[in-house]
Amino acid sequence: MTVDVMDTNAEVLKTDKAGRMPVDEHGAGDSSKAPTVNNICARSAVVYVAVAVGLVVATAILRGQAIGEWGLLNPDEAGFMASARAARLSPVPWSTWESGTTGPYWTLFLAGLGALGAPLTLAFAHLLSAVLWALTAFALFVAASRALGRGPALVITVVWWFPVAMVWLVGTPGDFGELSTEYLPTLLIVASALVSREQLAARPWLFSVIGLLAGIAVAAKYQVVPLVVAVVVAQLIVLGKSVKRTLVSLLWWLAGAVLPVAAVVLVMVASPTTNWTLVDQNFTVLMSYVFHRSQTQLGSAGGSRLESTFASLMGPAHFGNFGPLYYLLVLFAGLIWLGRHSEKRSNVARVVLIAGGLTAVLAGGMGAAHYFILLFAAIALAATMPVKRGVRLFPRVRHKVLAIVTTAVVLVCVIGFMIPRFEWVTPLSPHAAAAAFSPNSVNRDPGLARACPPGSKAMVWGYAAELYVAQDWESTLPYLNVGTLTMGGNRESGEPVVRGAIDRADCIVDATLMKRRECPEPRPELLSWCLSAKFSLPRFYPQFVPLIGRQFHTVPVTGGCDGCTVYVRNPRL
């Protein structure tokens, strides 16, 4: 297959300078049969819509198990939903909610969907995860079509998209089937490639669009900074413009990147509801998360950054000892193939992108498997780098027998690797798809609902933000979990915040010792999802015990909150 430019552009360029369609080469000369620019664009639009819809539907079907799960796959997504529910009532960042290690735009994005009618449930979060990944794959297809043509672009997109869409080829639903923090920034970063290089070369101000998407991505996930920087550097390398033009383009990019951050800062400064204590505490969390990993169970168990990242790359042993490693080897093999047909400038840009993606993965500190989604994004962008004009990516086969045998061997190996994992895939049913759009698709505990009815103002202490979602409570505590208060001097500065949350609460749930099948006994003393008794509210803030004793009474609850201590406010006189 010969590669030149995007199929649509190639056909459009066949018109002459006067805008007339060329005469039929075989002498027909019937312009009514010749393709027009409008027809070509219409066909392209149909192709793109079909690909986008196909990717969304296929990803949702492959993620049926996760979308049909109304409970928790990963604590991060529960925190997302809880913060988004608070942001619907108070959209100012760090007013009644915090953003943890993500930026405020993630929470505001979810709150916006909630304002439009989306149910902020875990089932919807799992569906949204599938949609974001599918849209990212679609952005890759469009961008790659311009550089490689639609045929190679479709092959690259499917190979890149399918393993993560299926989940089990790269890891577990707890990393890739849930609403991972990397999905939204990945979509934004890959979507920046939709601004064509021809347009960037002719209009440097369009770098502000790339910068705007980069700024939103960073304000949604701080960890992506190395990747967004690598993206603009790669684009500038491929364009190869003069120093002056490069500097102008870079300044436009910086202007766009600063805009989303400036908007958040201006809103926070102007709003009287901003809690600057939460801002300071959030900064402390970020610094501790990056530089003092050993204070958490996950950080202490994985060794150095490289060791923990390598462990995630290999995958958990109890799931057959597989992770993203094989998937990455296939993707890198594809990049090497493209590199053989590219100019040096494109290959340098690819190296920059991979380095940026790998740095972003390591910047997370904990070595979580879902960090690799950022490296997948870097590889996707590397595939959109231009190849040599007129090059044939798929050469003519001279030895057909050898080609058939080689293809057969490869297919046998691939299919043999995939079939056992297909047994774990549960296709999405129409009922589960419809349930994902229902606010009632939650695992509500009847005992908790009797003690603290839906709509109540509640304070959940510990590491159980999913209770806000399942019980439909309004949070009075901005902290997603107790982790924020364990870092730096946050314990002391957070005391008045917790006191205020107690004063506003109709009920308090101390979920520190909430029983979960994933939690070992005895529980680790370090911060983790499985908290030990030392993190319980009476031991963490003993000064609040008399206050709670005067204003609340305990209610015995088992069921879905077995191990919790539930306090219900006494009737007000």
HELIX and SHEET records of a PDB file:
HELIX    1   1 ASP A    7  VAL A   12  1                                   6    
HELIX    2   2 VAL A   37  LEU A   62  1                                  26    
HELIX    3   3 GLY A   64  ILE A   67  1                                   4    
HELIX    4   4 PRO A   75  LEU A   89  1                                  15    
HELIX    5   5 PRO A  104  ALA A  115  1                                  12    
HELIX    6   6 LEU A  122  LEU A  148  1                                  27    
HELIX    7   7 ARG A  150  MET A  166  1                                  17    
HELIX    8   8 PRO A  173  GLY A  177  3                                   5    
HELIX    9   9 TYR A  183  ALA A  191  1                                   9    
HELIX   10  10 SER A  192  LEU A  194  5                                   3    
HELIX   11  11 ARG A  197  ALA A  202  1                                   6    
HELIX   12  12 PRO A  204  LEU A  206  5                                   3    
HELIX   13  13 PHE A  207  ALA A  220  1                                  14    
HELIX   14  14 TYR A  222  VAL A  224  5                                   3    
HELIX   15  15 VAL A  225  LEU A  239  1                                  15    
HELIX   16  16 VAL A  243  ALA A  270  1                                  28    
HELIX   17  17 TRP A  276  PHE A  291  1                                  16    
HELIX   18  18 ARG A  293  GLN A  295  5                                   3    
HELIX   19  19 GLN A  297  ALA A  301  1                                   5    
HELIX   20  20 ARG A  305  MET A  314  1                                  10    
HELIX   21  21 ALA A  317  PHE A  319  5                                   3    
HELIX   22  22 LEU A  325  GLY A  339  1                                  15    
HELIX   23  23 LYS A  344  ALA A  363  1                                  20    
HELIX   24  24 ALA A  369  TYR A  371  5                                   3    
HELIX   25  25 PHE A  372  ALA A  383  1                                  12    
HELIX   26  26 LYS A  400  PHE A  422  1                                  23    
HELIX   27  27 PRO A  430  ALA A  435  1                                   6    
HELIX   28  28 PRO A  446  ALA A  451  1                                   6    
HELIX   29  29 GLU A  466  GLN A  471  1                                   6    
HELIX   30  30 VAL A  482  THR A  486  5                                   5    
HELIX   31  31 ASN A  490  SER A  493  1                                   4    
HELIX   32  32 GLU A  495  ARG A  504  1                                  10    
HELIX   33  33 ALA A  533  PHE A  535  5                                   3    
HELIX   34  34 LEU A  537  PHE A  540  1                                   4    
HELIX   35  35 PRO A  542  PHE A  544  5                                   3    
HELIX   36  36 VAL A  545  GLN A  551  1                                   7    
HELIX   37  37 GLY A  559  CYS A  561  5                                   3    
SHEET    1   A 5 GLU A 474  SER A 475  0                                        
SHEET    2   A 5 LYS A 457  TRP A 461  1                                        
SHEET    3   A 5 CYS A 507  ASP A 510  1                                        
SHEET    4   A 5 THR A 565  ARG A 569 -1                                        
SHEET    5   A 5 PHE A 552  VAL A 555 -1                                        
END                                                                             
